[in-house]
Amino acid sequence: MISHKLSVAPMLDWTDRHCRYFYRTMSKKTVLYTEMVTTGAILFGKGEYLAFNDEEHPLVLQLGGSDPLAMTECAKIAEQRGYDEININVGCPSDRVQNGRFGACLMAEPSLVAQCVEQMQAAVNIPITVKSRIGIDDQDSYEFLHQFISEVSQAGCQHFIIHARKAWLSGLSPKQNREIPPLDYQRVYQIKQDFADLEISINGGIKSLAEANEHLGHLDGVMIGREIYQTPYLLAQADQSLWQSTSPVITRAQVIDEMADYIDRYVSDGGRAWHVLRHMLGLCNGFAGARLFRRHLSESSSKSGADSQVLRDAFAQVSFD
């Protein structure tokens, strides 16, 4: 069984396999999520959308779609590929996602979400979970959320990750939908009280492990997204803070060593250093030289022949005194 005390949110264009490997160097317990991958990409795309490093476990595939047959077929593929769980995206409010009839608009169709969960869960032995909002547009009453959770959980979903903001399906960009609708943590707490047998995680506006621990007094899990992307070293103390691990906290220098080895392996296989290093820009934020660190990575990592030396040279410009 996976402990969902802390997870890193799926973030499009950000939480790729290089980003997730970087995060795993700092926390062995935190649950990692892929970027959202659509059923169409998996079934008909030409790219390698499901690739990951073995070190990334526990790892969840976030799946975008609403056709039960396609969702079930993708669930089978994901299980065969070795994913630990599959999460259905019922929270993204972008127009592109809505046009594909998935994401947050599916909150208005709980029976369809339930049908997907039921058929997927019957076809695989790994858990099917759901990530949603607390509501959409004017359908933002507690009763609306309660009914959604009730119907989908009866179909077999035992873990819900709830972004504690409602989503406006028109009029706001995805970025604005992460900032403008007010947070309502109490509504998520109430869901946990009303569905005590379900695993409920919370997402939205959480900026520290101390805040995460506060939420864990009411809920089963906390999901953090952009705060971790911007200040990734936050993960370094997660195992000790949330799971009481006795392992020593990894230092930034040790992270640099591990990632340097990873970069050189990736480059030797034909990859570009920037694909990895772009996720590491925030590693030294808050220290003297952090701006030089970011600048050196940005300016040097896309040059021909760039390898791990770019990272080591950038790190040498940071002072921790």
Contacts in CASP RR format, 6 or more apart in sequence:
PFRMAT RR
TARGET T0000
AUTHOR 0000-0000-0000
METHOD contacts of the structure
MODEL  1
MISHKLSVAPMLDWTDRHCRYFYRTMSKKTVLYTEMVTTGAILFGKGEYL
AFNDEEHPLVLQLGGSDPLAMTECAKIAEQRGYDEININVGCPSDRVQNG
RFGACLMAEPSLVAQCVEQMQAAVNIPITVKSRIGIDDQDSYEFLHQFIS
EVSQAGCQHFIIHARKAWLSGLSPKQNREIPPLDYQRVYQIKQDFADLEI
SINGGIKSLAEANEHLGHLDGVMIGREIYQTPYLLAQADQSLWQSTSPVI
TRAQVIDEMADYIDRYVSDGGRAWHVLRHMLGLCNGFAGARLFRRHLSES
SSKSGADSQVLRDAFAQVSFD
2 31 0 8 1.000
2 58 0 8 1.000
2 84 0 8 1.000
2 85 0 8 1.000
3 29 0 8 1.000
3 31 0 8 1.000
3 243 0 8 1.000
4 31 0 8 1.000
4 159 0 8 1.000
4 199 0 8 1.000
4 201 0 8 1.000
4 220 0 8 1.000
4 221 0 8 1.000
5 29 0 8 1.000
5 212 0 8 1.000
5 216 0 8 1.000
5 220 0 8 1.000
5 221 0 8 1.000
5 222 0 8 1.000
5 242 0 8 1.000
5 243 0 8 1.000
6 27 0 8 1.000
6 29 0 8 1.000
6 30 0 8 1.000
6 31 0 8 1.000
6 209 0 8 1.000
6 212 0 8 1.000
6 221 0 8 1.000
6 222 0 8 1.000
6 223 0 8 1.000
6 224 0 8 1.000
6 238 0 8 1.000
6 242 0 8 1.000
7 30 0 8 1.000
7 31 0 8 1.000
7 32 0 8 1.000
7 33 0 8 1.000
7 60 0 8 1.000
7 161 0 8 1.000
7 201 0 8 1.000
7 221 0 8 1.000
7 222 0 8 1.000
7 223 0 8 1.000
7 224 0 8 1.000
8 15 0 8 1.000
8 20 0 8 1.000
8 23 0 8 1.000
8 30 0 8 1.000
8 31 0 8 1.000
8 32 0 8 1.000
8 33 0 8 1.000
8 223 0 8 1.000
8 224 0 8 1.000
8 225 0 8 1.000
8 228 0 8 1.000
8 235 0 8 1.000
9 15 0 8 1.000
9 33 0 8 1.000
9 203 0 8 1.000
9 223 0 8 1.000
9 224 0 8 1.000
9 225 0 8 1.000
9 226 0 8 1.000
10 33 0 8 1.000
10 34 0 8 1.000
10 35 0 8 1.000
10 36 0 8 1.000
10 60 0 8 1.000
10 62 0 8 1.000
10 87 0 8 1.000
10 89 0 8 1.000
10 131 0 8 1.000
11 35 0 8 1.000
11 225 0 8 1.000
11 226 0 8 1.000
11 229 0 8 1.000
12 35 0 8 1.000
12 36 0 8 1.000
13 35 0 8 1.000
14 35 0 8 1.000
14 229 0 8 1.000
14 279 0 8 1.000
15 32 0 8 1.000
15 33 0 8 1.000
15 34 0 8 1.000
15 35 0 8 1.000
16 34 0 8 1.000
16 35 0 8 1.000
16 275 0 8 1.000
16 279 0 8 1.000
17 51 0 8 1.000
17 52 0 8 1.000
17 53 0 8 1.000
17 56 0 8 1.000
18 262 0 8 1.000
18 266 0 8 1.000
18 275 0 8 1.000
18 276 0 8 1.000
18 279 0 8 1.000
19 229 0 8 1.000
19 279 0 8 1.000
20 32 0 8 1.000
20 34 0 8 1.000
20 52 0 8 1.000
20 53 0 8 1.000
20 56 0 8 1.000
20 59 0 8 1.000
21 53 0 8 1.000
21 55 0 8 1.000
21 56 0 8 1.000
21 259 0 8 1.000
21 262 0 8 1.000
21 276 0 8 1.000
22 232 0 8 1.000
22 255 0 8 1.000
22 259 0 8 1.000
22 262 0 8 1.000
22 276 0 8 1.000
22 279 0 8 1.000
22 280 0 8 1.000
23 30 0 8 1.000
23 32 0 8 1.000
23 228 0 8 1.000
23 232 0 8 1.000
23 235 0 8 1.000
24 32 0 8 1.000
24 53 0 8 1.000
24 55 0 8 1.000
24 56 0 8 1.000
25 250 0 8 1.000
25 254 0 8 1.000
25 255 0 8 1.000
25 258 0 8 1.000
25 259 0 8 1.000
26 232 0 8 1.000
26 233 0 8 1.000
26 235 0 8 1.000
26 236 0 8 1.000
26 238 0 8 1.000
26 250 0 8 1.000
26 255 0 8 1.000
27 235 0 8 1.000
27 236 0 8 1.000
27 238 0 8 1.000
27 239 0 8 1.000
28 239 0 8 1.000
28 245 0 8 1.000
28 247 0 8 1.000
29 238 0 8 1.000
29 239 0 8 1.000
29 242 0 8 1.000
29 243 0 8 1.000
29 245 0 8 1.000
30 235 0 8 1.000
30 238 0 8 1.000
30 239 0 8 1.000
31 58 0 8 1.000
31 59 0 8 1.000
31 60 0 8 1.000
32 56 0 8 1.000
32 58 0 8 1.000
32 59 0 8 1.000
32 60 0 8 1.000
33 59 0 8 1.000
33 60 0 8 1.000
33 61 0 8 1.000
33 62 0 8 1.000
33 87 0 8 1.000
34 50 0 8 1.000
34 52 0 8 1.000
34 59 0 8 1.000
34 60 0 8 1.000
34 61 0 8 1.000
34 62 0 8 1.000
35 62 0 8 1.000
36 62 0 8 1.000
36 63 0 8 1.000
36 64 0 8 1.000
36 89 0 8 1.000
36 92 0 8 1.000
37 49 0 8 1.000
37 50 0 8 1.000
37 61 0 8 1.000
37 62 0 8 1.000
37 63 0 8 1.000
37 64 0 8 1.000
38 63 0 8 1.000
38 64 0 8 1.000
38 65 0 8 1.000
38 102 0 8 1.000
39 63 0 8 1.000
39 64 0 8 1.000
39 65 0 8 1.000
39 67 0 8 1.000
39 70 0 8 1.000
39 71 0 8 1.000
39 73 0 8 1.000
39 74 0 8 1.000
40 70 0 8 1.000
41 47 0 8 1.000
41 49 0 8 1.000
42 49 0 8 1.000
42 50 0 8 1.000
42 63 0 8 1.000
42 74 0 8 1.000
42 77 0 8 1.000
42 78 0 8 1.000
43 70 0 8 1.000
43 73 0 8 1.000
43 74 0 8 1.000
50 61 0 8 1.000
50 77 0 8 1.000
50 78 0 8 1.000
50 81 0 8 1.000
50 83 0 8 1.000
52 59 0 8 1.000
52 83 0 8 1.000
57 84 0 8 1.000
58 84 0 8 1.000
58 85 0 8 1.000
59 83 0 8 1.000
59 84 0 8 1.000
60 83 0 8 1.000
60 84 0 8 1.000
60 85 0 8 1.000
60 86 0 8 1.000
60 87 0 8 1.000
60 129 0 8 1.000
61 78 0 8 1.000
61 83 0 8 1.000
61 85 0 8 1.000
61 86 0 8 1.000
61 87 0 8 1.000
62 86 0 8 1.000
62 87 0 8 1.000
62 88 0 8 1.000
62 89 0 8 1.000
62 131 0 8 1.000
63 71 0 8 1.000
63 74 0 8 1.000
63 75 0 8 1.000
63 78 0 8 1.000
63 86 0 8 1.000
63 87 0 8 1.000
63 88 0 8 1.000
63 89 0 8 1.000
64 71 0 8 1.000
64 88 0 8 1.000
64 89 0 8 1.000
64 97 0 8 1.000
64 102 0 8 1.000
64 103 0 8 1.000
65 71 0 8 1.000
65 88 0 8 1.000
65 89 0 8 1.000
65 100 0 8 1.000
65 101 0 8 1.000
65 102 0 8 1.000
65 103 0 8 1.000
65 116 0 8 1.000
66 100 0 8 1.000
66 101 0 8 1.000
66 102 0 8 1.000
66 106 0 8 1.000
66 109 0 8 1.000
66 112 0 8 1.000
66 113 0 8 1.000
66 116 0 8 1.000
68 112 0 8 1.000
68 115 0 8 1.000
68 116 0 8 1.000
68 119 0 8 1.000
68 120 0 8 1.000
69 119 0 8 1.000
71 88 0 8 1.000
71 116 0 8 1.000
71 119 0 8 1.000
71 120 0 8 1.000
72 116 0 8 1.000
72 119 0 8 1.000
72 120 0 8 1.000
72 123 0 8 1.000
74 86 0 8 1.000
75 86 0 8 1.000
75 120 0 8 1.000
75 123 0 8 1.000
75 124 0 8 1.000
75 128 0 8 1.000
76 123 0 8 1.000
76 124 0 8 1.000
78 86 0 8 1.000
78 124 0 8 1.000
78 126 0 8 1.000
79 86 0 8 1.000
79 124 0 8 1.000
79 125 0 8 1.000
79 126 0 8 1.000
83 126 0 8 1.000
84 126 0 8 1.000
85 126 0 8 1.000
85 127 0 8 1.000
85 128 0 8 1.000
85 129 0 8 1.000
85 159 0 8 1.000
86 120 0 8 1.000
86 124 0 8 1.000
86 126 0 8 1.000
86 127 0 8 1.000
86 128 0 8 1.000
86 129 0 8 1.000
87 128 0 8 1.000
87 129 0 8 1.000
87 130 0 8 1.000
87 131 0 8 1.000
87 161 0 8 1.000
88 113 0 8 1.000
88 116 0 8 1.000
88 117 0 8 1.000
88 120 0 8 1.000
88 128 0 8 1.000
88 129 0 8 1.000
88 130 0 8 1.000
88 131 0 8 1.000
89 97 0 8 1.000
89 102 0 8 1.000
89 103 0 8 1.000
89 131 0 8 1.000
90 102 0 8 1.000
90 103 0 8 1.000
90 104 0 8 1.000
90 106 0 8 1.000
90 107 0 8 1.000
90 113 0 8 1.000
90 130 0 8 1.000
90 131 0 8 1.000
90 132 0 8 1.000
90 133 0 8 1.000
91 103 0 8 1.000
91 104 0 8 1.000
91 106 0 8 1.000
91 107 0 8 1.000
91 131 0 8 1.000
91 132 0 8 1.000
91 133 0 8 1.000
91 163 0 8 1.000
91 167 0 8 1.000
92 102 0 8 1.000
92 103 0 8 1.000
92 104 0 8 1.000
92 174 0 8 1.000
93 103 0 8 1.000
93 104 0 8 1.000
93 105 0 8 1.000
93 133 0 8 1.000
93 136 0 8 1.000
93 167 0 8 1.000
93 168 0 8 1.000
93 169 0 8 1.000
93 172 0 8 1.000
93 174 0 8 1.000
93 177 0 8 1.000
94 173 0 8 1.000
94 174 0 8 1.000
95 170 0 8 1.000
97 103 0 8 1.000
97 104 0 8 1.000
97 105 0 8 1.000
98 104 0 8 1.000
98 105 0 8 1.000
98 169 0 8 1.000
104 132 0 8 1.000
104 133 0 8 1.000
104 135 0 8 1.000
104 136 0 8 1.000
104 167 0 8 1.000
104 169 0 8 1.000
105 136 0 8 1.000
105 169 0 8 1.000
106 112 0 8 1.000
106 113 0 8 1.000
107 113 0 8 1.000
107 132 0 8 1.000
107 133 0 8 1.000
107 135 0 8 1.000
107 136 0 8 1.000
107 139 0 8 1.000
107 144 0 8 1.000
107 148 0 8 1.000
108 136 0 8 1.000
108 139 0 8 1.000
110 147 0 8 1.000
110 148 0 8 1.000
110 151 0 8 1.000
110 152 0 8 1.000
111 151 0 8 1.000
113 130 0 8 1.000
113 148 0 8 1.000
113 151 0 8 1.000
113 152 0 8 1.000
113 155 0 8 1.000
114 151 0 8 1.000
114 152 0 8 1.000
114 154 0 8 1.000
114 155 0 8 1.000
115 155 0 8 1.000
117 128 0 8 1.000
117 130 0 8 1.000
117 152 0 8 1.000
117 155 0 8 1.000
117 156 0 8 1.000
117 157 0 8 1.000
118 155 0 8 1.000
118 156 0 8 1.000
120 128 0 8 1.000
121 127 0 8 1.000
121 128 0 8 1.000
121 155 0 8 1.000
121 156 0 8 1.000
121 157 0 8 1.000
127 158 0 8 1.000
127 159 0 8 1.000
128 156 0 8 1.000
128 157 0 8 1.000
129 157 0 8 1.000
129 158 0 8 1.000
129 159 0 8 1.000
129 160 0 8 1.000
129 161 0 8 1.000
130 152 0 8 1.000
130 157 0 8 1.000
130 159 0 8 1.000
130 160 0 8 1.000
130 161 0 8 1.000
131 160 0 8 1.000
131 161 0 8 1.000
131 162 0 8 1.000
131 163 0 8 1.000
131 203 0 8 1.000
132 148 0 8 1.000
132 160 0 8 1.000
132 161 0 8 1.000
132 162 0 8 1.000
132 163 0 8 1.000
133 162 0 8 1.000
133 163 0 8 1.000
133 165 0 8 1.000
133 166 0 8 1.000
133 167 0 8 1.000
134 140 0 8 1.000
134 145 0 8 1.000
134 162 0 8 1.000
134 163 0 8 1.000
134 164 0 8 1.000
134 165 0 8 1.000
134 166 0 8 1.000
134 184 0 8 1.000
134 187 0 8 1.000
134 188 0 8 1.000
135 144 0 8 1.000
135 145 0 8 1.000
135 166 0 8 1.000
135 167 0 8 1.000
136 166 0 8 1.000
136 167 0 8 1.000
136 168 0 8 1.000
136 169 0 8 1.000
137 166 0 8 1.000
137 167 0 8 1.000
137 168 0 8 1.000
137 169 0 8 1.000
137 170 0 8 1.000
140 166 0 8 1.000
142 187 0 8 1.000
142 190 0 8 1.000
145 162 0 8 1.000
145 187 0 8 1.000
145 191 0 8 1.000
146 191 0 8 1.000
146 194 0 8 1.000
149 160 0 8 1.000
149 191 0 8 1.000
149 195 0 8 1.000
149 198 0 8 1.000
150 195 0 8 1.000
152 160 0 8 1.000
153 160 0 8 1.000
153 195 0 8 1.000
153 198 0 8 1.000
158 198 0 8 1.000
158 199 0 8 1.000
159 198 0 8 1.000
159 199 0 8 1.000
159 200 0 8 1.000
159 201 0 8 1.000
159 220 0 8 1.000
160 191 0 8 1.000
160 198 0 8 1.000
160 199 0 8 1.000
160 200 0 8 1.000
160 201 0 8 1.000
161 201 0 8 1.000
161 202 0 8 1.000
161 203 0 8 1.000
161 223 0 8 1.000
162 188 0 8 1.000
162 191 0 8 1.000
162 200 0 8 1.000
162 201 0 8 1.000
162 202 0 8 1.000
162 203 0 8 1.000
163 203 0 8 1.000
163 204 0 8 1.000
164 183 0 8 1.000
164 184 0 8 1.000
164 185 0 8 1.000
164 187 0 8 1.000
164 188 0 8 1.000
164 202 0 8 1.000
164 203 0 8 1.000
164 204 0 8 1.000
164 205 0 8 1.000
165 177 0 8 1.000
165 178 0 8 1.000
165 181 0 8 1.000
165 182 0 8 1.000
165 183 0 8 1.000
165 184 0 8 1.000
165 204 0 8 1.000
166 181 0 8 1.000
167 177 0 8 1.000
167 181 0 8 1.000
168 177 0 8 1.000
168 180 0 8 1.000
168 181 0 8 1.000
172 180 0 8 1.000
172 181 0 8 1.000
178 204 0 8 1.000
178 226 0 8 1.000
183 204 0 8 1.000
183 205 0 8 1.000
185 202 0 8 1.000
185 215 0 8 1.000
188 200 0 8 1.000
188 202 0 8 1.000
188 219 0 8 1.000
189 218 0 8 1.000
189 219 0 8 1.000
191 200 0 8 1.000
192 198 0 8 1.000
192 200 0 8 1.000
192 218 0 8 1.000
192 219 0 8 1.000
192 220 0 8 1.000
199 220 0 8 1.000
199 221 0 8 1.000
200 219 0 8 1.000
200 220 0 8 1.000
200 221 0 8 1.000
201 219 0 8 1.000
201 220 0 8 1.000
201 221 0 8 1.000
201 222 0 8 1.000
201 223 0 8 1.000
202 215 0 8 1.000
202 219 0 8 1.000
202 221 0 8 1.000
202 222 0 8 1.000
202 223 0 8 1.000
203 222 0 8 1.000
203 223 0 8 1.000
203 224 0 8 1.000
203 225 0 8 1.000
204 223 0 8 1.000
204 224 0 8 1.000
204 225 0 8 1.000
205 227 0 8 1.000
206 212 0 8 1.000
206 215 0 8 1.000
206 222 0 8 1.000
206 223 0 8 1.000
206 224 0 8 1.000
206 227 0 8 1.000
207 224 0 8 1.000
207 227 0 8 1.000
208 227 0 8 1.000
208 234 0 8 1.000
209 234 0 8 1.000
209 237 0 8 1.000
209 238 0 8 1.000
209 241 0 8 1.000
209 242 0 8 1.000
211 222 0 8 1.000
212 222 0 8 1.000
212 224 0 8 1.000
212 241 0 8 1.000
212 242 0 8 1.000
213 241 0 8 1.000
213 242 0 8 1.000
215 221 0 8 1.000
215 222 0 8 1.000
216 222 0 8 1.000
216 242 0 8 1.000
224 234 0 8 1.000
227 234 0 8 1.000
228 234 0 8 1.000
228 235 0 8 1.000
229 279 0 8 1.000
230 282 0 8 1.000
230 285 0 8 1.000
231 282 0 8 1.000
231 285 0 8 1.000
232 279 0 8 1.000
232 280 0 8 1.000
232 282 0 8 1.000
232 283 0 8 1.000
233 252 0 8 1.000
233 255 0 8 1.000
233 282 0 8 1.000
233 283 0 8 1.000
233 284 0 8 1.000
233 285 0 8 1.000
236 249 0 8 1.000
236 250 0 8 1.000
236 255 0 8 1.000
237 249 0 8 1.000
239 245 0 8 1.000
239 247 0 8 1.000
240 246 0 8 1.000
240 247 0 8 1.000
240 249 0 8 1.000
252 283 0 8 1.000
252 284 0 8 1.000
252 315 0 8 1.000
252 320 0 8 1.000
253 315 0 8 1.000
255 283 0 8 1.000
256 311 0 8 1.000
256 312 0 8 1.000
256 315 0 8 1.000
259 276 0 8 1.000
259 280 0 8 1.000
259 308 0 8 1.000
259 311 0 8 1.000
260 308 0 8 1.000
260 311 0 8 1.000
260 312 0 8 1.000
261 308 0 8 1.000
262 276 0 8 1.000
263 273 0 8 1.000
263 276 0 8 1.000
263 277 0 8 1.000
263 307 0 8 1.000
263 308 0 8 1.000
263 311 0 8 1.000
264 307 0 8 1.000
264 308 0 8 1.000
266 273 0 8 1.000
266 275 0 8 1.000
266 276 0 8 1.000
267 273 0 8 1.000
267 305 0 8 1.000
267 306 0 8 1.000
267 307 0 8 1.000
267 308 0 8 1.000
272 301 0 8 1.000
272 302 0 8 1.000
272 306 0 8 1.000
273 301 0 8 1.000
273 302 0 8 1.000
273 305 0 8 1.000
273 306 0 8 1.000
273 307 0 8 1.000
273 308 0 8 1.000
273 310 0 8 1.000
273 311 0 8 1.000
274 301 0 8 1.000
274 302 0 8 1.000
274 306 0 8 1.000
277 297 0 8 1.000
277 301 0 8 1.000
277 310 0 8 1.000
277 311 0 8 1.000
278 297 0 8 1.000
278 301 0 8 1.000
280 297 0 8 1.000
280 311 0 8 1.000
281 293 0 8 1.000
281 294 0 8 1.000
281 297 0 8 1.000
281 298 0 8 1.000
282 290 0 8 1.000
282 294 0 8 1.000
283 293 0 8 1.000
284 290 0 8 1.000
284 293 0 8 1.000
284 315 0 8 1.000
284 318 0 8 1.000
287 318 0 8 1.000
287 319 0 8 1.000
287 320 0 8 1.000
288 318 0 8 1.000
288 319 0 8 1.000
288 321 0 8 1.000
289 317 0 8 1.000
289 318 0 8 1.000
289 319 0 8 1.000
290 318 0 8 1.000
292 314 0 8 1.000
292 317 0 8 1.000
292 318 0 8 1.000
293 314 0 8 1.000
293 315 0 8 1.000
293 317 0 8 1.000
293 318 0 8 1.000
294 314 0 8 1.000
296 310 0 8 1.000
296 313 0 8 1.000
296 314 0 8 1.000
296 317 0 8 1.000
297 310 0 8 1.000
297 311 0 8 1.000
297 314 0 8 1.000
300 306 0 8 1.000
300 310 0 8 1.000
300 313 0 8 1.000
300 314 0 8 1.000
301 310 0 8 1.000
301 311 0 8 1.000
END
